[in-house]
């Protein structure tokens, strides 16, 4: 373990969540965010591609598109919304609820 010191604008932290009023609450929230970020980085097994591999992948993609083998982003999201039973008009509310539950979780630890 190591200890890191950073400077945080407390007013901006309160814009994220008005409950982040003390140094201790900010410390807990930031620690939680850093823990999540580290776990996500560990979970991603990133192997860089060579230039040749990238060119090969790009050419394969161009050929698939030319054959008509592609899905538009609109079709993809429509299918995902349908599969998961989500009304696209509710996305902003879902985002707000997710953010609220993250902050409540951070406050609990």
Secondary structure, DSSP 8 states (H G I E B T S, - for coil): ---------HHHHHHH-TT--SHHHHHHHHHHHHHHHHHHHHH-------HHHHHHHHHHHHHHHHTT----HHHHHHHHHHHHT--GGGHHHHHHHHHHHHHHHHHH-
